[in-house]
Amino acid sequence: MKFIEKFFNKYEHLFLEGGKYEKLRPAYMAMFTFMFTPDETTKKGAHIRDAVDLKRVMFTVVLALIPATLFGMWNVGHQYYLQAGTEVSNMEQFMYGFWKVLPMIIVSYAVGLGIEFYFAVLRGHEVNEGYLVSGLLIPLIMPVTIPLWILAVSVAFAVVIGKEVFGGTGMNIVNPALTARAFAFFAYPTFMSGNEVWIPKPETVDAYSGETILGALGQGHEIAYTWKEMFMGTIPGSVGETSVVMILIGAVLLLLTRVASWRIMVSGFLGAALMALVFNLWGANTLMQLPWWQHLLVGGLAFGVVFMATDPVTAAQTRRGKWIYGFLIGVFAILIRVFNPAYPEGVMLAILLLNVVAPTIDYYVVQANIKKRMKRFEKQTA
């Protein structure tokens, strides 16, 4: 790595104050800090000095997403060859999915980071590492058949409207990745729903069914998959959302490194399970009749609770607030899923709704604590 460091040092003077490319210093520093640890640290003041910085946190989340990403690539190929009726090796299935998903990831990072660099240069501040996670999350929550130009427009909308207008990383009030999906869902619904968007259509097949489980249930159809297939993820769906096993592996990493809140994860699944159990007692339609534990295995619920709801920027900050925040996400996810089959992925709307409500939850939790302490104080001084 020494030769890379020498390369950066050789041209650093061009990006310093008075240098030829002074205005592009944020872009230069972004590349430098991506390769190396920043050489500027706080000297004084009330700052926490720790080995953990934003780059390490973002990189940890990216690592946690790798199992779901790799499995998603394989599953794309698996579903394709399954519909085509062709038996191929696991490696051939993976490579097919790899070449389908890789362009999505490249477009997501190219467009998103390009906009981030532009705003950094425009404002004269350093590029933050926040989009390292969003750049991978967005392709994983999209159908593999989505046109790349729609993906690019969705990314641009999410970064500009969902993030930069609020001031950039750490200032946004809603999750950028879910903002991209919501934009694509409502702006281009035919590319985001139906039974033909989740699997690339085999050329040798005239008619085929690529419905997701929630889509089928919403239409009153029976489930054609076993619980093992739901748990392992060998079912149609968004690229990274199908395998609960791989999502849980990522969750373990996030919890061991304390990057994500276990309170939000636990309360999110509890809220969803309780709401699904209530509907099981009612059982008015096929979605209500789906066993509560199967509700936790299908759709984007697990992925949303583990990777989206736990976003530290848009989630609740207080301990009690995290329990309330996660629980309500689970409840609303199932409510939307059951009562409006047109939006079976209720977790997307549930998280976006609670992102907006999270500051209010924290406010009332803090106010309740203040009142409690004031009463205790009044008793002691009485």
C-alpha positions in Angstrom: 0.0 0.0 0.0 3.0 2.3 0.3 3.1 3.1 -3.5 -0.6 4.1 -3.3 0.2 6.4 -0.4 3.1 7.9 -2.2 0.9 8.5 -5.2 -1.6 10.5 -3.1 1.1 12.4 -1.4 2.7 13.3 -4.7 -0.4 15.2 -6.0 -1.7 16.4 -2.6 -0.3 20.0 -3.2 -2.6 20.4 -6.2 -5.7 20.1 -3.9 -4.5 22.3 -1.1 -5.6 25.9 -0.7 -4.2 27.9 -3.6 -3.6 24.7 -5.6 -4.8 24.1 -9.2 -7.6 21.8 -8.1 -8.4 23.4 -4.7 -12.2 23.1 -5.3 -11.9 19.4 -5.8 -10.2 18.8 -2.5 -13.4 17.1 -1.0 -13.2 14.5 -3.8 -9.5 14.0 -3.3 -10.0 13.5 0.5 -12.8 11.1 -0.1 -10.5 8.8 -2.2 -7.7 9.2 0.4 -9.9 8.3 3.4 -11.4 5.4 1.5 -7.9 3.9 1.1 -6.4 5.0 4.4 -7.4 6.2 7.9 -7.9 9.9 8.0 -4.7 11.7 9.3 -6.7 14.5 10.9 -8.0 13.8 14.4 -9.5 16.0 17.1 -7.0 17.8 19.3 -9.2 19.3 22.0 -12.7 19.6 23.1 -15.4 17.2 24.4 -15.0 14.5 21.8 -15.0 10.7 22.1 -11.7 9.3 20.9 -12.3 5.8 19.6 -11.1 3.4 16.9 -14.6 3.2 15.6 -15.4 5.8 13.0 -18.1 6.2 10.3 -16.1 4.3 7.7 -15.7 1.3 9.9 -19.4 1.3 10.9 -20.4 1.5 7.2 -18.0 -1.2 6.2 -19.3 -3.5 9.0 -22.9 -3.1 7.6 -21.6 -3.8 4.1 -19.9 -7.0 5.4 -23.2 -8.0 7.0 -25.0 -7.6 3.7 -22.5 -9.9 1.8 -24.3 -13.2 2.7 -27.7 -12.0 1.5 -26.0 -10.5 -1.6 -24.2 -13.6 -2.6 -27.3 -15.8 -2.0 -29.4 -13.4 -3.9 -27.2 -13.7 -6.9 -27.4 -17.4 -6.8 -31.2 -17.4 -6.3 -31.7 -15.1 -9.3 -30.0 -17.8 -11.5 -31.8 -20.6 -9.6 -35.2 -19.1 -10.3 -34.3 -18.4 -13.9 -33.2 -21.9 -14.7 -36.1 -23.4 -12.7 -38.6 -21.6 -14.8 -36.7 -22.5 -18.0 -36.8 -26.2 -16.9 -33.0 -26.5 -17.4 -30.7 -28.3 -14.9 -27.4 -26.6 -14.4 -24.7 -26.5 -11.7 -24.9 -24.1 -8.7 -21.9 -22.2 -10.1 -23.7 -21.6 -13.4 -26.8 -20.4 -11.5 -24.6 -18.1 -9.4 -22.8 -16.7 -12.4 -26.0 -16.0 -14.2 -27.3 -14.1 -11.2 -23.9 -12.4 -10.7 -24.0 -10.8 -14.2 -27.6 -9.7 -13.6 -27.1 -8.1 -10.2 -23.6 -6.6 -10.7 -24.8 -3.9 -13.2 -27.4 -2.9 -10.7 -24.7 -2.4 -8.0 -22.4 -0.5 -10.3 -25.2 1.8 -11.4 -26.3 2.4 -7.8 -22.8 3.3 -6.7 -21.9 5.3 -9.8 -25.0 7.5 -9.6 -25.2 7.8 -5.9 -21.5 8.5 -5.2 -21.4 10.9 -8.2 -24.1 13.0 -6.7 -22.5 12.8 -3.2 -19.2 14.0 -4.8 -21.0 16.9 -6.5 -22.7 18.1 -3.4 -19.4 17.8 -1.4 -17.5 19.9 -3.9 -20.4 22.4 -4.1 -20.6 22.8 -0.4 -16.9 22.5 0.2 -17.0 19.7 2.8 -15.6 16.2 2.8 -17.5 13.3 1.3 -19.2 11.1 3.9 -19.2 7.4 3.8 -22.9 7.0 4.4 -23.7 6.0 0.8 -21.4 2.9 1.1 -24.4 1.1 2.7 -27.2 2.7 0.7 -25.4 1.9 -2.5 -25.7 -1.8 -1.8 -29.0 -1.8 -0.1 -30.9 -0.2 -3.0 -30.1 -3.0 -5.6 -30.9 -5.7 -2.9 -34.5 -4.4 -2.4 -35.3 -4.0 -6.1 -36.6 -6.6 -8.6 -33.7 -8.0 -10.7 -35.6 -7.1 -13.9 -35.8 -3.4 -13.2 -34.4 -1.3 -16.0 -31.1 0.3 -15.1 -32.3 3.7 -16.0 -35.2 3.5 -13.6 -32.7 2.3 -10.9 -30.5 5.3 -11.7 -33.4 7.8 -11.5 -34.6 6.2 -8.2 -31.0 6.5 -6.7 -30.8 10.1 -7.8 -34.2 10.9 -6.2 -33.2 9.1 -3.0 -29.8 10.9 -2.6 -31.0 14.4 -3.6 -34.5 14.5 -2.1 -34.2 11.9 0.7 -30.7 13.0 1.9 -28.9 16.0 0.5 -31.7 18.5 0.9 -31.6 17.8 4.6 -27.8 18.4 4.8 -26.3 15.0 3.8 -25.2 12.0 5.9 -26.6 12.1 9.5 -29.2 14.7 8.7 -31.8 12.8 6.7 -35.2 12.0 8.3 -36.0 8.9 6.2 -34.0 5.9 5.0 -32.5 6.7 1.6 -32.6 3.2 0.3 -36.3 2.9 1.1 -36.9 6.3 -0.4 -35.5 4.9 -3.7 -37.7 1.9 -3.5 -40.8 3.9 -2.7 -40.1 6.3 -5.6 -39.7 3.4 -8.0 -42.8 1.7 -6.7 -45.1 4.6 -7.1 -43.5 6.2 -10.2 -43.0 3.0 -12.2 -45.5 0.4 -10.6 -45.5 -2.0 -13.6 -41.8 -2.5 -13.1 -42.1 -3.1 -9.4 -45.0 -5.5 -9.0 -46.8 -8.4 -10.7 -45.7 -11.9 -11.4 -43.1 -11.2 -14.1 -40.7 -8.7 -12.4 -39.0 -11.0 -10.0 -37.4 -13.5 -12.4 -35.8 -12.8 -15.8 -38.1 -14.3 -18.3 -36.6 -17.4 -20.0 -36.6 -17.1 -23.8 -37.8 -20.6 -24.2 -40.9 -20.2 -22.0 -44.0 -18.4 -23.3 -45.9 -18.3 -20.0 -44.6 -18.7 -16.5 -45.4 -17.8 -13.0 -42.9 -15.8 -11.0 -45.3 -14.6 -8.3 -44.0 -13.9 -4.8 -45.8 -15.6 -1.9 -47.4 -12.4 -0.7 -48.5 -11.5 -4.3 -50.1 -14.9 -4.6 -51.8 -14.7 -1.3 -53.1 -11.2 -2.1 -54.8 -12.7 -5.1 -56.3 -15.5 -3.0 -54.0 -18.2 -4.4 -52.5 -21.1 -2.4 -48.8 -21.1 -1.4 -46.7 -23.4 -3.6 -43.6 -23.3 -1.3 -42.6 -25.2 1.9 -41.5 -23.4 5.1 -38.0 -24.6 4.4 -37.9 -22.9 1.0 -39.2 -19.7 2.7 -36.6 -19.9 5.4 -33.7 -20.7 3.0 -34.9 -18.2 0.4 -35.3 -20.3 -2.7 -38.4 -18.3 -3.7 -39.1 -15.3 -6.0 -38.6 -11.9 -4.6 -36.2 -8.9 -4.4 -32.6 -9.7 -4.8 -31.5 -9.7 -1.2 -34.7 -10.2 0.7 -35.6 -13.8 0.2 -33.2 -15.7 2.5 -34.0 -15.4 6.2 -30.9 -17.5 7.0 -28.5 -15.1 5.3 -30.3 -12.1 6.8 -29.9 -13.6 10.3 -26.2 -14.2 9.7 -25.8 -10.5 8.9 -27.9 -9.6 11.9 -25.5 -11.6 14.2 -22.6 -9.6 12.8 -24.4 -6.3 13.4 -25.3 -7.3 17.0 -21.9 -8.7 17.9 -20.2 -5.4 16.7 -23.1 -3.4 18.3 -23.6 -1.5 15.1 -27.4 -2.2 15.2 -29.9 -2.2 18.1 -31.1 -5.5 19.3 -34.1 -3.8 20.9 -35.4 -2.6 17.5 -34.9 -6.0 15.9 -36.6 -8.0 18.7 -39.4 -5.5 19.1 -39.9 -5.4 15.3 -40.4 -9.2 15.1 -42.5 -9.2 18.2 -44.8 -6.6 16.8 -45.2 -8.4 13.5 -45.8 -11.8 15.2 -48.4 -10.3 17.6 -50.3 -8.6 14.8 -50.2 -11.7 12.6 -51.4 -13.8 15.5 -54.4 -11.4 16.0 -55.3 -11.8 12.3 -55.0 -15.6 12.5 -57.8 -15.5 15.0 -59.9 -13.5 12.5 -58.9 -15.3 9.2 -61.1 -13.4 6.8 -58.7 -13.8 3.8 -55.7 -15.8 2.7 -53.2 -13.3 4.1 -54.9 -13.3 7.5 -54.9 -17.1 7.5 -51.2 -17.3 6.8 -49.6 -18.7 10.1 -48.0 -15.9 12.1 -44.6 -17.4 12.0 -44.7 -17.6 8.2 -45.4 -13.9 8.0 -41.9 -13.5 9.5 -40.3 -15.6 6.8 -41.8 -14.1 3.6 -41.5 -10.7 1.9 -39.1 -8.1 3.0 -40.0 -8.1 6.7 -36.8 -9.7 8.0 -34.5 -7.7 5.7 -36.3 -4.5 6.6 -36.3 -5.0 10.4 -32.6 -6.0 10.4 -31.0 -3.6 7.9 -33.5 -0.7 7.5 -35.3 -0.2 10.8 -32.0 -0.2 12.7 -30.5 2.7 10.7 -29.1 4.8 13.6 -29.9 8.1 11.7 -33.6 7.6 11.2 -34.4 5.3 14.1 -35.5 6.3 17.6 -32.6 7.1 19.9 -33.9 6.4 23.4 -34.0 2.9 24.9 -37.7 2.9 25.5 -38.2 4.7 22.2 -36.4 1.9 20.3 -38.8 -0.7 21.8 -41.8 1.4 20.7 -40.4 2.2 17.3 -39.5 -1.3 16.4 -42.8 -2.7 17.7 -44.9 -0.3 15.7 -42.9 -1.1 12.6 -43.8 -4.7 12.9 -47.4 -4.0 13.7 -47.9 -1.6 10.7 -46.0 -3.9 8.3 -48.5 -6.6 8.9 -51.5 -4.2 9.0 -50.6 -2.8 5.5 -49.8 -6.3 4.2 -53.1 -7.8 5.2 -55.5 -4.9 4.7 -54.1 -3.7 1.4 -52.8 -6.5 -0.8 -51.8 -4.0 -3.4 -48.9 -3.1 -1.1 -47.9 -6.6 0.2 -44.5 -5.3 1.1 -45.9 -3.3 4.0 -42.6 -3.1 5.8 -41.4 -0.4 3.4 -44.2 2.0 4.2 -44.1 1.0 7.9 -40.5 1.9 8.2 -40.8 5.2 6.3 -43.8 6.1 8.5 -42.0 5.4 11.7 -38.8 7.2 10.4 -41.0 10.4 10.4 -42.5 9.6 13.8 -39.3 8.5 15.5 -38.4 12.1 16.8 -41.9 12.4 18.3 -41.5 9.0 20.1 -38.2 10.1 21.6 -39.7 13.5 22.6 -42.5 11.9 24.6 -40.1 9.3 26.1 -37.8 12.1 27.3 -40.7 14.2 28.6 -42.1 11.2 30.5 -38.7 10.7 32.2 -38.5 14.4 33.1 -41.9 14.3 34.7 -41.0 11.2 36.6 -37.8 12.7 38.0 -39.6 16.0 38.8 -42.2 14.0 40.9 -39.4 12.2 42.6 -37.6 15.5 43.3 -40.8 17.1 44.7 -41.3 14.1 47.1 -37.8 14.4 48.4 -38.0 18.2 49.0 -41.5 18.1 50.4 
